[in-house]
Amino acid sequence: MPVAATPPAITFDTDAAVQRVLRFLAVNAITGHEAPIGKELAAALREVGVPAKAVTFDDAHTRIPEPTPIGNLIVKLPGTGKKNAKPILFMTHMDTVPLCAGAKPKVVGKRVVNELEGTTALGGDNRTGCAVLVTLAAELIKQNLPHPPITMLFTVREESGLFGAKYLNPADLGGPVVGFNFDGRRAADVIVGAIGADRWTVDIRGKAAHAGVAPEKGISATMVLALAMAEVHAGGWFGKVVKDGKEGTSNVGLVGTPDGRCAGDATNVVTDYVHVKGESRSHDAKFVREITAAFKVAFTNAAAKVKDHEGRTAKIKFTSRLDYVPFRLKADAPVIKLAEAAIRSIGREPNLRVTNGGLDANWMVKHGIPTVTFGAGQNEIHTVKEYVDLTEFESGCHVALALATAE
């Protein structure tokens, strides 16, 4: 990885920062079970000098449609620089994917790896971001660095639907004019746009019958699924989707029952129920809806074709929800200029990027806070080969300090 060509203007305690990475990686708190990491982050912030009254949890979890034990962690640091400076936002997410449960971090050279490699993921996504923000707070306080009013936001349930960012109350953030999200690999990468997505489900209800004695009396929910997917595929709506110059993707990710069991009971019983979960994505918000609509039409058509001996058909219930909206910031947006200047100040060249994955930044932009995203050393995320690049993590800390103290 490239390193800074010139020394950053502000130094920090790298050993303490790395220890924070290890501390947070060791906390078992996957998405939807964030209470332990929320407690650990609050404690770490108080330890570095953040007043207890400045560390609060919001009530976003009361609005999130999935069970969530705590709200987003919000920290407010009063400005110590120029009078009337406008507030800025630093953010990250505190949860990890379920594959990270039980990870045991250790340092090997300039990497943090998992002692259980091959068994679990590590959780650098996004405990690296958590360590960047706590390190930022620590150094601003310890070095008495002048800075504008700063809000720090640690969101819940990012990995399971960007829910923390979606359901927060923007008024709780204190009016930041720009946002800086730390969630990625390279510190010099600046994500200025991201894809939008729908998540949808289909409940297919057929009728059970003995598959050997009287299959004609049954209505196969499995056959409805098969016919629907065949229509979607034939129409070019599955996988990579290109229509009239518009591009997107779609996928079916779960076929079974809502509680994760297999659909159907036995090979000699016509399957009477199938639950399907899928998604549609595009950088064009309208095209996301077109892809989703194509799936709904296909399942509706398929249900009408599968009948029992008396002509009764299968029934479907198709529901969809906006998962996150796409965004693309203009190249001359003030937040991008600030990001570019911060990266150049540590001797690196910014690389503006657009991603096909969703980020908390999607919702922050929707909430009216232009937000860009940086990396902090995540690698091979969501896999059992995950590791943290400490050189990039340290660069991420330098970028955060540069952003917070920019004149």
Buried (B, 14 or more C-beta within 10 A) or exposed (E): BEEBEEEBEBEBBBEBBBEBBBBBBBBBBBBBBBEBBBBBBBEBBEEBEBEEEBBBBBEBBEBBEEEBEBBBBBBBBEBBBEEEBEBBBBBBBBBBBBBBBEBBBEBEEBBBBBEBBEEBBBBBBBBBBBBBBBBBBBBBBEBEBBBBBBBBBBBBBBBBBBBBBBBBEBEBBBEBBBBBBBBBBBBBBBBBBBBBBBBBBBBBBBBBBEBEEEBEBBBBBBBBBBBBBEBBEEBEBBEEBEBEEBBBBBEBEEBBBEEEEEBBEEEEBBBBBBBBBBBBBBBBEEBBBBBBBBBBBBBBEBBEEBBBEEEEBBBBEBEBEBBBBBBEBEEEBEBBEBBBEBBBBBBBEBEBBBBEEBBBBBBBBBBEBBBBBBBBBBBBBBEBEBBBBBBBBBBBBBBBBBBBBBE
